[in-house]
Amino acid sequence: MSRARQPPLVTGISPNEGAPWTKVTIRGENLGTGPNDLIGLSICGHNCLLTAEWMAASKIVCRVGPAKDDKGEIIVTTKSGGLGTSTVSFKLLKPERIGILDQSAVWVDELNYYDMRTDRNKGISPLSLRPANPLGIDFDKGKVPLKDLENMFPGMSGDFTSENFSATWYLIENHSSTGFEHLRVAVGNLKKQASKKNEGSLAYVKGGLSTFFEAQDALASIHQKLESDGTEKVEGSMTQRLENVLNRASETADTLFQEVLGRKDKADSTRNALNVLQRFKFLFNLPLNIERNIQKGDYDVVINDYEKAKSLFGNTEVPVFKKVYSEVETRIEALRKLLMDKLLETPSTLHDQKRYIRYLSDLHAPGDPAWQCIIAQHKWILQLMQNCKEEFIKEQKVGGVGLELDRSSALNRISLSAPVKRGGSFQKPKDDSWHYKSPQQVRFVEKLSDVVISQLPNFWKLWISYVNGSLFSETGEKSSQVEKLKKNARQRQNDFKGMIEEVTRRLVQLVRGALLPSSLTELQLRQYGGWDTKTPLSGCWLTQVIHTVRLSHEALSALEIPNDLLQVIQDLLQDLRVHCLLTTLQHTEEDVKRLAKKEDWVVDNEGITSLPAQFEQCMVQMLQSLKEPMECKPGEINILNLDVVQDKACEQCVSIMKVFIKCLEQLSIKTDGDIDTSHLSVDLASPDLFGSIKEDFSSKPEQRLLIILSNCQYLERHTFLNLAEHLEKNGFTTAEKIIRVSIEALRQLDEYLFETYIEKKSDPIVGSLEPGIYAGYFDWKDCLLPTGVRSYLKEALVSIISVHAEVFTISKELVTRVLSKIIEAVAEEMSRLMQCVSSFSKNGALQARLEICALLDAIEPYLTSESRSSFKQALEALPQLQSGADKKLLEELLNKFKSSMKLQLNCFKPASFQPVKR
């Protein structure tokens, strides 16, 4: 009948050599289906079935017996497979001879121990004694002084029984001159002693098993022969007597050795107890060591000791070990609570947080300590921000000025390491007291930003470490735990994103509550408002706030926080920039209103005062102050590209221009009592030719009209064009519209002021013509032969000359415009008067033509088409000169007039010098 399985095949044995009764592990194929299937096992020809232990079809454990052969095969026989074969062999070593002090299967292990009677005062436990010469070679001590060894190995010892034993010290002290070959022999001796120690006393018990088995076989053989003879059943037989003798001998031996054996048992139990204490002193001392190391803060040592104790005694069933280990667990649980309290304690550094999280992870703390720490830090940051606001609100109510910000704050460190270029006229004063003078809202934003910048980076880094698993100790045993924690972190990404959003949103809402309350709802205002906004911040302080918020945004962006989480800060920056722009424009409008009070009426040689320059400077400073808020940082947009902002900015700029034009109008209508003109003076490039006018100049409001007209002319031709260029450079795309509307308003004012001045100056001159003509009952029909130009015309010319001098004193460029208009009025009046005369006599016609021609010749440079037309109509109304004598007389009288009025008429000639520009 064929077998169902293949015969056994031995392919390996470990170890492959050893003394009798060495425990070996046999590996192979088809080594049986179970313990009952194994029916035979021989090693080197010796039957080892009695000690065989079937483990699996490929593994059997047994002990090698005292075989005769030094080397042989391993043969396994099974019911299912029959007699097997072997591909390996086992080498049997001869047992060592047992000396008088060697261990044996019967007597107590006393190998190479010191005599306790000679060393009883040394305080050394008998279980800690070691061979006097552990290397087994001769000593070869050198001459190295003991002090040198102590300096070379501080805190160590050359005594191999000491806990601080140093092998290097021992070799230098005892074998400094020993050769290399001898040291190799010493290594072999140490290995033998180690293997002998590992095998223990059980090896010697194994060695006596053969004797026991032989005795058992002999007794069984005797018993069998006695039973076959039948003598065993007879009373008083040899075996019965032998048993009685043996029992009596045993009782006598027990009596003799009871006390000795009792002492031996007691010594054995004491020795066993000491052995347990010595062997497991780590566990027994662990609770006290844990307590001491916790007090010293050596948490790493505690964790390492706990891990070691847990691996050794975590599943022990020994009552004393369980009791001590439960005490260890109690101390560790207290440590977990202590570390958790320290972890959740605020404030704390990122380094400490990571350390405590790692400790708790190593101690297998329940829950997720890292996430609990993140939650606690999130609440702490929000509380710090709220406390910052409440602190400043309380300070505002009590009227305090607050404390200066710490120069080492996070915001200042960022400001120094990554400066943002300042634009505009705002500069931080060098005086350290500037923090005291700055508004509360500005100091609040700086303090709030400092809180966020100092706390949020560590918060973000803690999260990153949590996600990538670097918070935990990654060892082979804990890799599954680390992966589980990483998975938890990935599942909580949305929760953490919500935390970051809440922090940034709280930052933005607190800043809005302080600076942009109109952008919050009533509910939000009750939570984030409460500020005194009666005095709005100026543009320069808003620029400082924008600078601060930008630094915060840059610091958070450097942490690689996603942009969508920081978008609310970008939106805040945009609103702050718009608010700063409009506020600066409003404050500039108020500053422009006050320019009227700065008018000193001091004119330069171009006929303008400092007012246009002050206005231009005010506008330029405004644009400079807007340079930083208007500048587009990465991620920001040009706010002037927003239609709403562009329209408001354009409207506000036009309003500023019109306010200044209104100031000019108000200055023109003020009475003498409203204006301090005691400082009025003129500034000519040439010597003061009109010094006599200076005293009366300040008393005439017409001169102020001229000054304002001159300023208007300068504004249109220079100032407004310069401002258009400045506005375009600073991104105001509506600059052309602003200037166009402003020039239209300026021209309306100019026209109004000009008409007012002309009316004041021309009315007296025009009004004096008719009375002057008919003075002394003069009649055109009945008059004498002309002898010259009459006085009324000379007086009219003197009045025109006076106006010329007045205008020329202020602005040469206005002379032609003013005189042309006045002469138009005079020409129109002369034409009307001549046309009203019904008839002229010969002498009357000659007189009229003389006066009109004299007037024409005098004011010829200032004639316009209208005035020429009026004079032409006047001449046409006169009879024509018939005789040559009349024409000659007319010419003579004209020359006489020009000669007599030469000095006066010189003022109507073009100026021979140009004004020097300032």
Buried (B, 14 or more C-beta within 10 A) or exposed (E): EEEEBEBBBBEBBEEEBBBBBBBBBBBBBBBBBEEEBBBBBBBBEBEBBEBBEBBEBBBBEBBBBBBEBEEBBBBBBBBBBBEBEBEBBBEBEEEEEBEEEBBBBEEEEEEBBBEEEEEEEEEBEBBEBBBEEBBEBEEEEEEEEEEEBBEEBEEBBBBBEEEEEBEEBBBBBBBEEBEEEBEEBBEEBEEEBEEEEEBEEEBBBBBEBBEEEEEEEEEEEEEEEBEEEEBBEEEEBEBBEEEEEEEEEEEEEEEEEEEEEEEEEEEEEEEEEBBBBEEBEEBBBBBEBBBEBBEEEBBEBBBEBBBEBBEBBEEEEEEEBEEBBEBBBEBBEEBBEBBBEBBBBEEBEBEEBBBBBBBBBBBEBEEBBBBBBBBBBBEBBBEBBBEBBEBBBEBBEEEEEBEEBEEEBBBBBBBEEEEBEBBBBBEEEEEEEEBEEBBBBBBBBBBBBBBBBBBBBBBBBBBEBBBEBEBBEEEEEBEEBBEEBBEBBEEBEEEBBBBBBEBBBBBBBBBBBBBBBEBBEEEBBEBBBBBEBEEBBBBBBBBBBBBBBBBBBBBBBEBEBEEEBBBBBBEBBBBBBBBBBBBBBBBBBEBBBEBBEEBEBEBBBBBBBBBBBBBBEBBBBBBBBBBBBBBEBEEBEBBBEBEEBBEBBBBBBBBBBBBBBBBBBEBBEEEEEEBEBEEBEBBBEEEEEEEEBEEEBBEBBBBBBBBBBBBBBBBBEBBBEBBBEBBBEBBBBBBEEBBEBBBEBBEEBBEEBBEBBBEBBBEEBBEBBBEBBEEEEBEBEEBEEBEBBBEBBBBBBBBBBBBBBBBBBBBBBBBBBBBBBBBBBBBBBBBBBBEEBEEBBBBBBBBBBBBBBBBBEBBEEBBBEBBBBBBEBBBEBBBEBEEEEBEEBBEEBBEBBBEEBEEBBEBBEEEEEEBEEE
